[in-house]
Amino acid sequence: MLHCDTYLTPASLDEAFDAMAAHQGRCRIVAGATDLLPWAREGRAGDVSIPVLIDITRIPEMNERRIDDKRVRLGAATPIQRFLDGPSLGRALPGMPRCAVWFADDQIRESATVGGNIVNASPAGDCIPPLIAHEAEVELAAKRDGKIVRRRMKLDQFVRGPSRTAIEEGELLTAFECDALAGYGGSFEKVGHRRSLVISVACIAALVKLDDSGRGFEDVRLAIAGVGPVPQRLSDVEEFLRAAPISQERLEQAAEMPVARVQSRTRQAYRREVLRGFVMRGLINALRRAGAGPEILAPELEASYV
Ligand SMILES: Cc1cc2nc3c(=O)[nH]c(=O)nc-3n(C[C@H](O)[C@H](O)[C@H](O)COP(=O)(O)OP(=O)(O)OC[C@H]3O[C@@H](n4cnc5c(N)ncnc54)[C@H](O)[C@@H]3O)c2cc1C
């Protein structure tokens, strides 16, 4: 059970930093609490008493949304559900809607935030691979000498290991910015121990843009999580596919390439097999959503990887 004496809901970043300074060493940041509550409840941390919880979800900047042709900026407290609410965000970030579809259930999706998922840095946190594929940068802020100072870094450098990030004491994750990739097809595949409310053992995000002929790859972006301590971009596979014609043989060769990356100590053979199938399924689904028809992707091939 999680106990707190005071629950604060600052209305601005300034207020949040002042509260953090006033309660230094006795407070914890909370957004949707969907990681914090189970951590405190399931005996992982036992009975937890945190004197002050500081809820950052009412801060307008944490809920910001800006979309232009090139970049998307979203506040850290953006709930996962927002990627399913309307077409505009999904169109700009085609890697996210399928991730949201497979994320928990309606109730959790409405509370759980992207920022909480990133800061929690679970080895298989679902938002991280699609955002890495979108070249996401995180923005961190702190208050020093009365002024709010900000720094940015790429998401794949921010995540340092299981539950470890580059966030420093007194910092908040305020926003993330990533490439807007309208016209790409996106997919997200994950596997876990059960079918509903599944926490990923491994997951992959694929983004594909077809060339003008519709028969070749113009661009490919792939990122995986759950096969090593940190999520990884599959740059060698991307390079192998970029500007190449689409064929079953090429897809199968691509799916073989990342298998050696599986570093997990448990269930290696299983994870390797899953990864091979994942890359195929991720690419096939992304190609379909990018507009590749049955003349490019044989329906039998698709059927064998559903
Ligand atoms: C039933 C259930 C199903 C789930 N399913 C999935 C799933 O399918 N996929 C998945 O990836 N996860 C899943 N989760 C885990 C969880 O929902 C996500 O990781 C979620 O995104 C966490 O966000 P939150 O806002 O709830 O984080 P919180 O629990 O509020 O916070 C998590 C951590 O991040 C810190 N934090 C939060 N926001 C900030 C910020 N802006 N700046 C600095 N620090 C911050 C908090 O201090 C805390 O340490 C599930 C959880 C439950 C309970």
The ligand as a MOL file (V3000), in Angstrom:
LIG
                    3D

  0  0  0     0  0            999 V3000
M  V30 BEGIN CTAB
M  V30 COUNTS 53 58 0 0 0
M  V30 BEGIN ATOM
M  V30 1 C -2.5970 -3.1810 -15.4300 0
M  V30 2 C -1.3720 -2.5010 -16.0220 0
M  V30 3 C -1.0760 -2.7420 -17.3690 0
M  V30 4 C 0.0760 -2.1380 -17.9090 0
M  V30 5 N 0.3380 -2.3570 -19.2430 0
M  V30 6 C 1.4380 -1.8110 -19.7910 0
M  V30 7 C 1.7280 -2.0350 -21.1560 0
M  V30 8 O 0.9650 -2.6980 -21.8870 0
M  V30 9 N 2.8610 -1.4990 -21.6600 0
M  V30 10 C 3.7190 -0.7450 -20.8950 0
M  V30 11 O 4.7350 -0.2770 -21.4150 0
M  V30 12 N 3.4350 -0.4920 -19.5940 0
M  V30 13 C 2.3260 -1.0010 -19.0330 0
M  V30 14 N 2.0480 -0.7500 -17.7080 0
M  V30 15 C 2.9700 0.0910 -16.9260 0
M  V30 16 C 2.5720 1.5850 -16.8500 0
M  V30 17 O 1.1930 1.7560 -17.1290 0
M  V30 18 C 3.3670 2.4460 -17.8430 0
M  V30 19 O 4.7510 2.3080 -17.6770 0
M  V30 20 C 2.9510 3.9300 -17.7820 0
M  V30 21 O 3.2840 4.5650 -18.9860 0
M  V30 22 C 3.5850 4.6920 -16.6180 0
M  V30 23 O 3.1300 6.0320 -16.6690 0
M  V30 24 P 2.5080 6.7490 -15.3910 0
M  V30 25 O 2.1470 8.1160 -15.8230 0
M  V30 26 O 1.4200 5.9440 -14.7950 0
M  V30 27 O 3.7840 6.7440 -14.4410 0
M  V30 28 P 3.8440 6.9140 -12.8420 0
M  V30 29 O 3.5260 5.6130 -12.1760 0
M  V30 30 O 3.0860 8.1110 -12.4160 0
M  V30 31 O 5.4100 7.2270 -12.7120 0
M  V30 32 C 6.3790 6.2670 -13.0960 0
M  V30 33 C 7.7670 6.8000 -12.6780 0
M  V30 34 O 8.1220 7.9190 -13.4840 0
M  V30 35 C 8.3160 9.0890 -12.6820 0
M  V30 36 N 7.7440 10.1860 -13.4880 0
M  V30 37 C 6.5330 10.2120 -14.1040 0
M  V30 38 N 6.4110 11.3130 -14.8590 0
M  V30 39 C 7.5640 12.0180 -14.7110 0
M  V30 40 C 8.0410 13.2510 -15.2710 0
M  V30 41 N 7.3230 13.9730 -16.1540 0
M  V30 42 N 9.2770 13.6820 -14.9050 0
M  V30 43 C 10.0190 12.9540 -14.0410 0
M  V30 44 N 9.6280 11.7770 -13.5000 0
M  V30 45 C 8.4130 11.3090 -13.8300 0
M  V30 46 C 7.6310 8.8100 -11.3610 0
M  V30 47 O 8.2660 9.4810 -10.2950 0
M  V30 48 C 7.8290 7.2970 -11.2410 0
M  V30 49 O 9.1000 7.0060 -10.7610 0
M  V30 50 C 0.9050 -1.3000 -17.1180 0
M  V30 51 C 0.5650 -1.0470 -15.7790 0
M  V30 52 C -0.5640 -1.6300 -15.2380 0
M  V30 53 C -0.9080 -1.3290 -13.8100 0
M  V30 END ATOM
M  V30 BEGIN BOND
M  V30 1 1 1 2
M  V30 2 1 2 3
M  V30 3 2 2 52
M  V30 4 2 3 4
M  V30 5 1 4 5
M  V30 6 1 4 50
M  V30 7 2 5 6
M  V30 8 1 6 7
M  V30 9 1 6 13
M  V30 10 2 7 8
M  V30 11 1 7 9
M  V30 12 1 9 10
M  V30 13 2 10 11
M  V30 14 1 10 12
M  V30 15 2 12 13
M  V30 16 1 13 14
M  V30 17 1 14 15
M  V30 18 1 14 50
M  V30 19 1 15 16
M  V30 20 1 16 17
M  V30 21 1 16 18
M  V30 22 1 18 19
M  V30 23 1 18 20
M  V30 24 1 20 21
M  V30 25 1 20 22
M  V30 26 1 22 23
M  V30 27 1 23 24
M  V30 28 2 24 25
M  V30 29 1 24 26
M  V30 30 1 24 27
M  V30 31 1 27 28
M  V30 32 2 28 29
M  V30 33 1 28 30
M  V30 34 1 28 31
M  V30 35 1 31 32
M  V30 36 1 32 33
M  V30 37 1 33 34
M  V30 38 1 33 48
M  V30 39 1 34 35
M  V30 40 1 35 36
M  V30 41 1 35 46
M  V30 42 1 36 37
M  V30 43 1 36 45
M  V30 44 2 37 38
M  V30 45 1 38 39
M  V30 46 1 39 40
M  V30 47 2 39 45
M  V30 48 1 40 41
M  V30 49 2 40 42
M  V30 50 1 42 43
M  V30 51 2 43 44
M  V30 52 1 44 45
M  V30 53 1 46 47
M  V30 54 1 46 48
M  V30 55 1 48 49
M  V30 56 2 50 51
M  V30 57 1 51 52
M  V30 58 1 52 53
M  V30 END BOND
M  V30 END CTAB
M  END
